[in-house]
Amino acid sequence: MLTGPLCAAARALVEISQSRLADKVGISESVVVDFENGSAEPDDATIELLKSKLEELGAVFLPDGKTMGAGVRLKFNRSITRRLATLENEGGPSRTDDVP
């Protein structure tokens, strides 16, 4: 379930303003503002539209787990994933450190 704070966090990650997100979803900017600051909650259909648009822009919503709460992260594209894999494999195998 998308909450106001998660919406704000996802919007910050994908670098989109409240007004641009509202335009892309086809709702009033005040709906996004009120949702994020907790003064009003839009209907379920609007929340689902916001969530799907944010996912389309690169946000990945993490479910609420037993040890950690719900969250959001930025989806890596293929280029970044390949670069990360290359960096992880540089320097050879890792060993335990003898330093106390």
Phi and psi restraints in degrees (range 20) as a CNS / XPLOR table:
assign (resid 1 and name C) (resid 2 and name N)
       (resid 2 and name CA) (resid 2 and name C) 1.0 -81.8 20.0 2
assign (resid 2 and name N) (resid 2 and name CA)
       (resid 2 and name C) (resid 3 and name N) 1.0 126.9 20.0 2
assign (resid 2 and name C) (resid 3 and name N)
       (resid 3 and name CA) (resid 3 and name C) 1.0 -106.8 20.0 2
assign (resid 3 and name N) (resid 3 and name CA)
       (resid 3 and name C) (resid 4 and name N) 1.0 168.3 20.0 2
assign (resid 3 and name C) (resid 4 and name N)
       (resid 4 and name CA) (resid 4 and name C) 1.0 -58.7 20.0 2
assign (resid 4 and name N) (resid 4 and name CA)
       (resid 4 and name C) (resid 5 and name N) 1.0 -49.2 20.0 2
assign (resid 4 and name C) (resid 5 and name N)
       (resid 5 and name CA) (resid 5 and name C) 1.0 -61.7 20.0 2
assign (resid 5 and name N) (resid 5 and name CA)
       (resid 5 and name C) (resid 6 and name N) 1.0 -37.6 20.0 2
assign (resid 5 and name C) (resid 6 and name N)
       (resid 6 and name CA) (resid 6 and name C) 1.0 -66.6 20.0 2
assign (resid 6 and name N) (resid 6 and name CA)
       (resid 6 and name C) (resid 7 and name N) 1.0 -36.9 20.0 2
assign (resid 6 and name C) (resid 7 and name N)
       (resid 7 and name CA) (resid 7 and name C) 1.0 -62.0 20.0 2
assign (resid 7 and name N) (resid 7 and name CA)
       (resid 7 and name C) (resid 8 and name N) 1.0 -45.5 20.0 2
assign (resid 7 and name C) (resid 8 and name N)
       (resid 8 and name CA) (resid 8 and name C) 1.0 -63.6 20.0 2
assign (resid 8 and name N) (resid 8 and name CA)
       (resid 8 and name C) (resid 9 and name N) 1.0 -41.6 20.0 2
assign (resid 8 and name C) (resid 9 and name N)
       (resid 9 and name CA) (resid 9 and name C) 1.0 -65.3 20.0 2
assign (resid 9 and name N) (resid 9 and name CA)
       (resid 9 and name C) (resid 10 and name N) 1.0 -44.4 20.0 2
assign (resid 9 and name C) (resid 10 and name N)
       (resid 10 and name CA) (resid 10 and name C) 1.0 -63.8 20.0 2
assign (resid 10 and name N) (resid 10 and name CA)
       (resid 10 and name C) (resid 11 and name N) 1.0 -40.8 20.0 2
assign (resid 10 and name C) (resid 11 and name N)
       (resid 11 and name CA) (resid 11 and name C) 1.0 -62.6 20.0 2
assign (resid 11 and name N) (resid 11 and name CA)
       (resid 11 and name C) (resid 12 and name N) 1.0 -39.8 20.0 2
assign (resid 11 and name C) (resid 12 and name N)
       (resid 12 and name CA) (resid 12 and name C) 1.0 -65.8 20.0 2
assign (resid 12 and name N) (resid 12 and name CA)
       (resid 12 and name C) (resid 13 and name N) 1.0 -40.4 20.0 2
assign (resid 12 and name C) (resid 13 and name N)
       (resid 13 and name CA) (resid 13 and name C) 1.0 -63.7 20.0 2
assign (resid 13 and name N) (resid 13 and name CA)
       (resid 13 and name C) (resid 14 and name N) 1.0 -40.7 20.0 2
assign (resid 13 and name C) (resid 14 and name N)
       (resid 14 and name CA) (resid 14 and name C) 1.0 -90.4 20.0 2
assign (resid 14 and name N) (resid 14 and name CA)
       (resid 14 and name C) (resid 15 and name N) 1.0 2.5 20.0 2
assign (resid 14 and name C) (resid 15 and name N)
       (resid 15 and name CA) (resid 15 and name C) 1.0 56.5 20.0 2
assign (resid 15 and name N) (resid 15 and name CA)
       (resid 15 and name C) (resid 16 and name N) 1.0 59.6 20.0 2
assign (resid 15 and name C) (resid 16 and name N)
       (resid 16 and name CA) (resid 16 and name C) 1.0 -132.0 20.0 2
assign (resid 16 and name N) (resid 16 and name CA)
       (resid 16 and name C) (resid 17 and name N) 1.0 140.3 20.0 2
assign (resid 16 and name C) (resid 17 and name N)
       (resid 17 and name CA) (resid 17 and name C) 1.0 -78.0 20.0 2
assign (resid 17 and name N) (resid 17 and name CA)
       (resid 17 and name C) (resid 18 and name N) 1.0 164.2 20.0 2
assign (resid 17 and name C) (resid 18 and name N)
       (resid 18 and name CA) (resid 18 and name C) 1.0 -60.1 20.0 2
assign (resid 18 and name N) (resid 18 and name CA)
       (resid 18 and name C) (resid 19 and name N) 1.0 -41.8 20.0 2
assign (resid 18 and name C) (resid 19 and name N)
       (resid 19 and name CA) (resid 19 and name C) 1.0 -67.7 20.0 2
assign (resid 19 and name N) (resid 19 and name CA)
       (resid 19 and name C) (resid 20 and name N) 1.0 -40.8 20.0 2
assign (resid 19 and name C) (resid 20 and name N)
       (resid 20 and name CA) (resid 20 and name C) 1.0 -66.6 20.0 2
assign (resid 20 and name N) (resid 20 and name CA)
       (resid 20 and name C) (resid 21 and name N) 1.0 -40.1 20.0 2
assign (resid 20 and name C) (resid 21 and name N)
       (resid 21 and name CA) (resid 21 and name C) 1.0 -63.3 20.0 2
assign (resid 21 and name N) (resid 21 and name CA)
       (resid 21 and name C) (resid 22 and name N) 1.0 -43.9 20.0 2
assign (resid 21 and name C) (resid 22 and name N)
       (resid 22 and name CA) (resid 22 and name C) 1.0 -60.5 20.0 2
assign (resid 22 and name N) (resid 22 and name CA)
       (resid 22 and name C) (resid 23 and name N) 1.0 -43.3 20.0 2
assign (resid 22 and name C) (resid 23 and name N)
       (resid 23 and name CA) (resid 23 and name C) 1.0 -61.1 20.0 2
assign (resid 23 and name N) (resid 23 and name CA)
       (resid 23 and name C) (resid 24 and name N) 1.0 -44.0 20.0 2
assign (resid 23 and name C) (resid 24 and name N)
       (resid 24 and name CA) (resid 24 and name C) 1.0 -66.1 20.0 2
assign (resid 24 and name N) (resid 24 and name CA)
       (resid 24 and name C) (resid 25 and name N) 1.0 -31.8 20.0 2
assign (resid 24 and name C) (resid 25 and name N)
       (resid 25 and name CA) (resid 25 and name C) 1.0 -86.2 20.0 2
assign (resid 25 and name N) (resid 25 and name CA)
       (resid 25 and name C) (resid 26 and name N) 1.0 -24.1 20.0 2
assign (resid 25 and name C) (resid 26 and name N)
       (resid 26 and name CA) (resid 26 and name C) 1.0 88.2 20.0 2
assign (resid 26 and name N) (resid 26 and name CA)
       (resid 26 and name C) (resid 27 and name N) 1.0 34.6 20.0 2
assign (resid 26 and name C) (resid 27 and name N)
       (resid 27 and name CA) (resid 27 and name C) 1.0 -127.6 20.0 2
assign (resid 27 and name N) (resid 27 and name CA)
       (resid 27 and name C) (resid 28 and name N) 1.0 172.2 20.0 2
assign (resid 27 and name C) (resid 28 and name N)
       (resid 28 and name CA) (resid 28 and name C) 1.0 -74.9 20.0 2
assign (resid 28 and name N) (resid 28 and name CA)
       (resid 28 and name C) (resid 29 and name N) 1.0 144.9 20.0 2
assign (resid 28 and name C) (resid 29 and name N)
       (resid 29 and name CA) (resid 29 and name C) 1.0 -59.0 20.0 2
assign (resid 29 and name N) (resid 29 and name CA)
       (resid 29 and name C) (resid 30 and name N) 1.0 -34.1 20.0 2
assign (resid 29 and name C) (resid 30 and name N)
       (resid 30 and name CA) (resid 30 and name C) 1.0 -62.5 20.0 2
assign (resid 30 and name N) (resid 30 and name CA)
       (resid 30 and name C) (resid 31 and name N) 1.0 -27.6 20.0 2
assign (resid 30 and name C) (resid 31 and name N)
       (resid 31 and name CA) (resid 31 and name C) 1.0 -65.0 20.0 2
assign (resid 31 and name N) (resid 31 and name CA)
       (resid 31 and name C) (resid 32 and name N) 1.0 -44.1 20.0 2
assign (resid 31 and name C) (resid 32 and name N)
       (resid 32 and name CA) (resid 32 and name C) 1.0 -67.3 20.0 2
assign (resid 32 and name N) (resid 32 and name CA)
       (resid 32 and name C) (resid 33 and name N) 1.0 -45.5 20.0 2
assign (resid 32 and name C) (resid 33 and name N)
       (resid 33 and name CA) (resid 33 and name C) 1.0 -59.5 20.0 2
assign (resid 33 and name N) (resid 33 and name CA)
       (resid 33 and name C) (resid 34 and name N) 1.0 -50.0 20.0 2
assign (resid 33 and name C) (resid 34 and name N)
       (resid 34 and name CA) (resid 34 and name C) 1.0 -64.7 20.0 2
assign (resid 34 and name N) (resid 34 and name CA)
       (resid 34 and name C) (resid 35 and name N) 1.0 -37.3 20.0 2
assign (resid 34 and name C) (resid 35 and name N)
       (resid 35 and name CA) (resid 35 and name C) 1.0 -65.1 20.0 2
assign (resid 35 and name N) (resid 35 and name CA)
       (resid 35 and name C) (resid 36 and name N) 1.0 -46.2 20.0 2
assign (resid 35 and name C) (resid 36 and name N)
       (resid 36 and name CA) (resid 36 and name C) 1.0 -68.9 20.0 2
assign (resid 36 and name N) (resid 36 and name CA)
       (resid 36 and name C) (resid 37 and name N) 1.0 -33.4 20.0 2
assign (resid 36 and name C) (resid 37 and name N)
       (resid 37 and name CA) (resid 37 and name C) 1.0 -91.6 20.0 2
assign (resid 37 and name N) (resid 37 and name CA)
       (resid 37 and name C) (resid 38 and name N) 1.0 0.7 20.0 2
assign (resid 37 and name C) (resid 38 and name N)
       (resid 38 and name CA) (resid 38 and name C) 1.0 82.9 20.0 2
assign (resid 38 and name N) (resid 38 and name CA)
       (resid 38 and name C) (resid 39 and name N) 1.0 10.1 20.0 2
assign (resid 38 and name C) (resid 39 and name N)
       (resid 39 and name CA) (resid 39 and name C) 1.0 -85.6 20.0 2
assign (resid 39 and name N) (resid 39 and name CA)
       (resid 39 and name C) (resid 40 and name N) 1.0 -16.1 20.0 2
assign (resid 39 and name C) (resid 40 and name N)
       (resid 40 and name CA) (resid 40 and name C) 1.0 -157.8 20.0 2
assign (resid 40 and name N) (resid 40 and name CA)
       (resid 40 and name C) (resid 41 and name N) 1.0 153.2 20.0 2
assign (resid 40 and name C) (resid 41 and name N)
       (resid 41 and name CA) (resid 41 and name C) 1.0 -122.4 20.0 2
assign (resid 41 and name N) (resid 41 and name CA)
       (resid 41 and name C) (resid 42 and name N) 1.0 123.9 20.0 2
assign (resid 41 and name C) (resid 42 and name N)
       (resid 42 and name CA) (resid 42 and name C) 1.0 -69.7 20.0 2
assign (resid 42 and name N) (resid 42 and name CA)
       (resid 42 and name C) (resid 43 and name N) 1.0 169.8 20.0 2
assign (resid 42 and name C) (resid 43 and name N)
       (resid 43 and name CA) (resid 43 and name C) 1.0 -68.5 20.0 2
assign (resid 43 and name N) (resid 43 and name CA)
       (resid 43 and name C) (resid 44 and name N) 1.0 166.2 20.0 2
assign (resid 43 and name C) (resid 44 and name N)
       (resid 44 and name CA) (resid 44 and name C) 1.0 -59.4 20.0 2
assign (resid 44 and name N) (resid 44 and name CA)
       (resid 44 and name C) (resid 45 and name N) 1.0 -37.1 20.0 2
assign (resid 44 and name C) (resid 45 and name N)
       (resid 45 and name CA) (resid 45 and name C) 1.0 -64.5 20.0 2
assign (resid 45 and name N) (resid 45 and name CA)
       (resid 45 and name C) (resid 46 and name N) 1.0 -40.6 20.0 2
assign (resid 45 and name C) (resid 46 and name N)
       (resid 46 and name CA) (resid 46 and name C) 1.0 -68.0 20.0 2
assign (resid 46 and name N) (resid 46 and name CA)
       (resid 46 and name C) (resid 47 and name N) 1.0 -40.9 20.0 2
assign (resid 46 and name C) (resid 47 and name N)
       (resid 47 and name CA) (resid 47 and name C) 1.0 -61.6 20.0 2
assign (resid 47 and name N) (resid 47 and name CA)
       (resid 47 and name C) (resid 48 and name N) 1.0 -41.4 20.0 2
assign (resid 47 and name C) (resid 48 and name N)
       (resid 48 and name CA) (resid 48 and name C) 1.0 -65.9 20.0 2
assign (resid 48 and name N) (resid 48 and name CA)
       (resid 48 and name C) (resid 49 and name N) 1.0 -37.6 20.0 2
assign (resid 48 and name C) (resid 49 and name N)
       (resid 49 and name CA) (resid 49 and name C) 1.0 -63.5 20.0 2
assign (resid 49 and name N) (resid 49 and name CA)
       (resid 49 and name C) (resid 50 and name N) 1.0 -43.3 20.0 2
assign (resid 49 and name C) (resid 50 and name N)
       (resid 50 and name CA) (resid 50 and name C) 1.0 -61.2 20.0 2
assign (resid 50 and name N) (resid 50 and name CA)
       (resid 50 and name C) (resid 51 and name N) 1.0 -46.9 20.0 2
assign (resid 50 and name C) (resid 51 and name N)
       (resid 51 and name CA) (resid 51 and name C) 1.0 -62.1 20.0 2
assign (resid 51 and name N) (resid 51 and name CA)
       (resid 51 and name C) (resid 52 and name N) 1.0 -46.5 20.0 2
assign (resid 51 and name C) (resid 52 and name N)
       (resid 52 and name CA) (resid 52 and name C) 1.0 -66.3 20.0 2
assign (resid 52 and name N) (resid 52 and name CA)
       (resid 52 and name C) (resid 53 and name N) 1.0 -36.1 20.0 2
assign (resid 52 and name C) (resid 53 and name N)
       (resid 53 and name CA) (resid 53 and name C) 1.0 -67.0 20.0 2
assign (resid 53 and name N) (resid 53 and name CA)
       (resid 53 and name C) (resid 54 and name N) 1.0 -41.9 20.0 2
assign (resid 53 and name C) (resid 54 and name N)
       (resid 54 and name CA) (resid 54 and name C) 1.0 -64.9 20.0 2
assign (resid 54 and name N) (resid 54 and name CA)
       (resid 54 and name C) (resid 55 and name N) 1.0 -38.1 20.0 2
assign (resid 54 and name C) (resid 55 and name N)
       (resid 55 and name CA) (resid 55 and name C) 1.0 -65.5 20.0 2
assign (resid 55 and name N) (resid 55 and name CA)
       (resid 55 and name C) (resid 56 and name N) 1.0 -39.6 20.0 2
assign (resid 55 and name C) (resid 56 and name N)
       (resid 56 and name CA) (resid 56 and name C) 1.0 -61.6 20.0 2
assign (resid 56 and name N) (resid 56 and name CA)
       (resid 56 and name C) (resid 57 and name N) 1.0 -32.9 20.0 2
assign (resid 56 and name C) (resid 57 and name N)
       (resid 57 and name CA) (resid 57 and name C) 1.0 -83.1 20.0 2
assign (resid 57 and name N) (resid 57 and name CA)
       (resid 57 and name C) (resid 58 and name N) 1.0 -6.3 20.0 2
assign (resid 57 and name C) (resid 58 and name N)
       (resid 58 and name CA) (resid 58 and name C) 1.0 121.0 20.0 2
assign (resid 58 and name N) (resid 58 and name CA)
       (resid 58 and name C) (resid 59 and name N) 1.0 2.7 20.0 2
assign (resid 58 and name C) (resid 59 and name N)
       (resid 59 and name CA) (resid 59 and name C) 1.0 -83.8 20.0 2
assign (resid 59 and name N) (resid 59 and name CA)
       (resid 59 and name C) (resid 60 and name N) 1.0 142.7 20.0 2
assign (resid 59 and name C) (resid 60 and name N)
       (resid 60 and name CA) (resid 60 and name C) 1.0 -121.9 20.0 2
assign (resid 60 and name N) (resid 60 and name CA)
       (resid 60 and name C) (resid 61 and name N) 1.0 119.8 20.0 2
assign (resid 60 and name C) (resid 61 and name N)
       (resid 61 and name CA) (resid 61 and name C) 1.0 -89.9 20.0 2
assign (resid 61 and name N) (resid 61 and name CA)
       (resid 61 and name C) (resid 62 and name N) 1.0 131.5 20.0 2
assign (resid 61 and name C) (resid 62 and name N)
       (resid 62 and name CA) (resid 62 and name C) 1.0 -99.9 20.0 2
assign (resid 62 and name N) (resid 62 and name CA)
       (resid 62 and name C) (resid 63 and name N) 1.0 134.9 20.0 2
assign (resid 62 and name C) (resid 63 and name N)
       (resid 63 and name CA) (resid 63 and name C) 1.0 -70.1 20.0 2
assign (resid 63 and name N) (resid 63 and name CA)
       (resid 63 and name C) (resid 64 and name N) 1.0 159.8 20.0 2
assign (resid 63 and name C) (resid 64 and name N)
       (resid 64 and name CA) (resid 64 and name C) 1.0 -72.3 20.0 2
assign (resid 64 and name N) (resid 64 and name CA)
       (resid 64 and name C) (resid 65 and name N) 1.0 116.4 20.0 2
assign (resid 64 and name C) (resid 65 and name N)
       (resid 65 and name CA) (resid 65 and name C) 1.0 -101.7 20.0 2
assign (resid 65 and name N) (resid 65 and name CA)
       (resid 65 and name C) (resid 66 and name N) 1.0 177.9 20.0 2
assign (resid 65 and name C) (resid 66 and name N)
       (resid 66 and name CA) (resid 66 and name C) 1.0 -70.6 20.0 2
assign (resid 66 and name N) (resid 66 and name CA)
       (resid 66 and name C) (resid 67 and name N) 1.0 -38.5 20.0 2
assign (resid 66 and name C) (resid 67 and name N)
       (resid 67 and name CA) (resid 67 and name C) 1.0 -95.7 20.0 2
assign (resid 67 and name N) (resid 67 and name CA)
       (resid 67 and name C) (resid 68 and name N) 1.0 -23.6 20.0 2
assign (resid 67 and name C) (resid 68 and name N)
       (resid 68 and name CA) (resid 68 and name C) 1.0 -131.7 20.0 2
assign (resid 68 and name N) (resid 68 and name CA)
       (resid 68 and name C) (resid 69 and name N) 1.0 153.9 20.0 2
assign (resid 68 and name C) (resid 69 and name N)
       (resid 69 and name CA) (resid 69 and name C) 1.0 -80.2 20.0 2
assign (resid 69 and name N) (resid 69 and name CA)
       (resid 69 and name C) (resid 70 and name N) 1.0 -178.1 20.0 2
assign (resid 69 and name C) (resid 70 and name N)
       (resid 70 and name CA) (resid 70 and name C) 1.0 -64.0 20.0 2
assign (resid 70 and name N) (resid 70 and name CA)
       (resid 70 and name C) (resid 71 and name N) 1.0 155.7 20.0 2
assign (resid 70 and name C) (resid 71 and name N)
       (resid 71 and name CA) (resid 71 and name C) 1.0 -156.1 20.0 2
assign (resid 71 and name N) (resid 71 and name CA)
       (resid 71 and name C) (resid 72 and name N) 1.0 -176.3 20.0 2
assign (resid 71 and name C) (resid 72 and name N)
       (resid 72 and name CA) (resid 72 and name C) 1.0 -146.3 20.0 2
assign (resid 72 and name N) (resid 72 and name CA)
       (resid 72 and name C) (resid 73 and name N) 1.0 144.4 20.0 2
assign (resid 72 and name C) (resid 73 and name N)
       (resid 73 and name CA) (resid 73 and name C) 1.0 -139.8 20.0 2
assign (resid 73 and name N) (resid 73 and name CA)
       (resid 73 and name C) (resid 74 and name N) 1.0 169.7 20.0 2
assign (resid 73 and name C) (resid 74 and name N)
       (resid 74 and name CA) (resid 74 and name C) 1.0 -91.7 20.0 2
assign (resid 74 and name N) (resid 74 and name CA)
       (resid 74 and name C) (resid 75 and name N) 1.0 132.2 20.0 2
assign (resid 74 and name C) (resid 75 and name N)
       (resid 75 and name CA) (resid 75 and name C) 1.0 -73.7 20.0 2
assign (resid 75 and name N) (resid 75 and name CA)
       (resid 75 and name C) (resid 76 and name N) 1.0 135.1 20.0 2
assign (resid 75 and name C) (resid 76 and name N)
       (resid 76 and name CA) (resid 76 and name C) 1.0 -85.9 20.0 2
assign (resid 76 and name N) (resid 76 and name CA)
       (resid 76 and name C) (resid 77 and name N) 1.0 138.3 20.0 2
assign (resid 76 and name C) (resid 77 and name N)
       (resid 77 and name CA) (resid 77 and name C) 1.0 -82.8 20.0 2
assign (resid 77 and name N) (resid 77 and name CA)
       (resid 77 and name C) (resid 78 and name N) 1.0 174.0 20.0 2
assign (resid 77 and name C) (resid 78 and name N)
       (resid 78 and name CA) (resid 78 and name C) 1.0 -61.4 20.0 2
assign (resid 78 and name N) (resid 78 and name CA)
       (resid 78 and name C) (resid 79 and name N) 1.0 -38.2 20.0 2
assign (resid 78 and name C) (resid 79 and name N)
       (resid 79 and name CA) (resid 79 and name C) 1.0 -63.1 20.0 2
assign (resid 79 and name N) (resid 79 and name CA)
       (resid 79 and name C) (resid 80 and name N) 1.0 -46.0 20.0 2
assign (resid 79 and name C) (resid 80 and name N)
       (resid 80 and name CA) (resid 80 and name C) 1.0 -66.3 20.0 2
assign (resid 80 and name N) (resid 80 and name CA)
       (resid 80 and name C) (resid 81 and name N) 1.0 -39.2 20.0 2
assign (resid 80 and name C) (resid 81 and name N)
       (resid 81 and name CA) (resid 81 and name C) 1.0 -61.2 20.0 2
assign (resid 81 and name N) (resid 81 and name CA)
       (resid 81 and name C) (resid 82 and name N) 1.0 -42.9 20.0 2
assign (resid 81 and name C) (resid 82 and name N)
       (resid 82 and name CA) (resid 82 and name C) 1.0 -64.5 20.0 2
assign (resid 82 and name N) (resid 82 and name CA)
       (resid 82 and name C) (resid 83 and name N) 1.0 -41.5 20.0 2
assign (resid 82 and name C) (resid 83 and name N)
       (resid 83 and name CA) (resid 83 and name C) 1.0 -64.9 20.0 2
assign (resid 83 and name N) (resid 83 and name CA)
       (resid 83 and name C) (resid 84 and name N) 1.0 -40.7 20.0 2
assign (resid 83 and name C) (resid 84 and name N)
       (resid 84 and name CA) (resid 84 and name C) 1.0 -63.7 20.0 2
assign (resid 84 and name N) (resid 84 and name CA)
       (resid 84 and name C) (resid 85 and name N) 1.0 -41.5 20.0 2
assign (resid 84 and name C) (resid 85 and name N)
       (resid 85 and name CA) (resid 85 and name C) 1.0 -62.1 20.0 2
assign (resid 85 and name N) (resid 85 and name CA)
       (resid 85 and name C) (resid 86 and name N) 1.0 -39.9 20.0 2
assign (resid 85 and name C) (resid 86 and name N)
       (resid 86 and name CA) (resid 86 and name C) 1.0 -65.1 20.0 2
assign (resid 86 and name N) (resid 86 and name CA)
       (resid 86 and name C) (resid 87 and name N) 1.0 -44.9 20.0 2
assign (resid 86 and name C) (resid 87 and name N)
       (resid 87 and name CA) (resid 87 and name C) 1.0 -64.3 20.0 2
assign (resid 87 and name N) (resid 87 and name CA)
       (resid 87 and name C) (resid 88 and name N) 1.0 -37.3 20.0 2
assign (resid 87 and name C) (resid 88 and name N)
       (resid 88 and name CA) (resid 88 and name C) 1.0 -65.2 20.0 2
assign (resid 88 and name N) (resid 88 and name CA)
       (resid 88 and name C) (resid 89 and name N) 1.0 -28.7 20.0 2
assign (resid 88 and name C) (resid 89 and name N)
       (resid 89 and name CA) (resid 89 and name C) 1.0 -95.0 20.0 2
assign (resid 89 and name N) (resid 89 and name CA)
       (resid 89 and name C) (resid 90 and name N) 1.0 -0.4 20.0 2
assign (resid 89 and name C) (resid 90 and name N)
       (resid 90 and name CA) (resid 90 and name C) 1.0 -76.9 20.0 2
assign (resid 90 and name N) (resid 90 and name CA)
       (resid 90 and name C) (resid 91 and name N) 1.0 148.1 20.0 2
assign (resid 90 and name C) (resid 91 and name N)
       (resid 91 and name CA) (resid 91 and name C) 1.0 90.0 20.0 2
assign (resid 91 and name N) (resid 91 and name CA)
       (resid 91 and name C) (resid 92 and name N) 1.0 1.2 20.0 2
assign (resid 91 and name C) (resid 92 and name N)
       (resid 92 and name CA) (resid 92 and name C) 1.0 81.1 20.0 2
assign (resid 92 and name N) (resid 92 and name CA)
       (resid 92 and name C) (resid 93 and name N) 1.0 -174.3 20.0 2
assign (resid 92 and name C) (resid 93 and name N)
       (resid 93 and name CA) (resid 93 and name C) 1.0 -69.0 20.0 2
assign (resid 93 and name N) (resid 93 and name CA)
       (resid 93 and name C) (resid 94 and name N) 1.0 150.0 20.0 2
assign (resid 93 and name C) (resid 94 and name N)
       (resid 94 and name CA) (resid 94 and name C) 1.0 -87.8 20.0 2
assign (resid 94 and name N) (resid 94 and name CA)
       (resid 94 and name C) (resid 95 and name N) 1.0 152.8 20.0 2
assign (resid 94 and name C) (resid 95 and name N)
       (resid 95 and name CA) (resid 95 and name C) 1.0 -128.1 20.0 2
assign (resid 95 and name N) (resid 95 and name CA)
       (resid 95 and name C) (resid 96 and name N) 1.0 165.8 20.0 2
assign (resid 95 and name C) (resid 96 and name N)
       (resid 96 and name CA) (resid 96 and name C) 1.0 -72.7 20.0 2
assign (resid 96 and name N) (resid 96 and name CA)
       (resid 96 and name C) (resid 97 and name N) 1.0 151.9 20.0 2
assign (resid 96 and name C) (resid 97 and name N)
       (resid 97 and name CA) (resid 97 and name C) 1.0 -94.6 20.0 2
assign (resid 97 and name N) (resid 97 and name CA)
       (resid 97 and name C) (resid 98 and name N) 1.0 133.8 20.0 2
assign (resid 97 and name C) (resid 98 and name N)
       (resid 98 and name CA) (resid 98 and name C) 1.0 -83.3 20.0 2
assign (resid 98 and name N) (resid 98 and name CA)
       (resid 98 and name C) (resid 99 and name N) 1.0 -9.0 20.0 2
assign (resid 98 and name C) (resid 99 and name N)
       (resid 99 and name CA) (resid 99 and name C) 1.0 -72.2 20.0 2
assign (resid 99 and name N) (resid 99 and name CA)
       (resid 99 and name C) (resid 100 and name N) 1.0 129.5 20.0 2
